[in-house]
Amino acid sequence: MWPFRRQRKPNPRKMMKKIIVGLIIGGAIGSIIGKKLVDEKDEEFDDESLD
């Protein structure tokens, strides 16, 4: 019943797993946002070329 918990050693496998999962999720989000931005720029470019 000690008020402070004992700190455990960080597990390198868990840390690598979290990093890999973060990269995958970050890449997916970046891909979605990038596609949206590219589509918006394409629409602007198409509108300008019609003028």
N, C-alpha and C positions, 0 to 999 in steps of 0.2 A: 504494500500500500504506500509506496514511495510516490510523491507527487510528480516526479520527473521520470519520463520514460527513458529507457536505455536506447541509445541510437544504434541501429544495426548498420552493418557494412552495406554499401550499395551493391546490389547484384548487377554485374556487368551485362549479363544476358538480358535482364529486364530493361536496363538503360538502352541497349542496342535496339531492342524490340520497340520501345517507345520512340526512339529516334526514327527508325524505319517507318513506323506507322505515321508519325508526324510528317515525314517527307512525302509519303503517298497521299495523305489527305491534303497537305498543302499544295502538292502538284495538281491534284484534281480541282481544287478551288481556283488555283491560278489559271488552269486551262479553261475553266468555265468563264471566268472574268475576262481573260484574254480573247476568247472567241466572241464574247459580247462586244468588246471594244472594237475588234476587227470588223465585225458585221456593221457596227454603227459607222465606222469610217468608210466602209465600202458603199453604204447607202448615201453618205455625203458626197463621195466621189462620183457616184452615178448621177446624183442630182445636179452636180456642177457641170458634168460633161454634156448633159442634155441642153443646157443653156446656150 
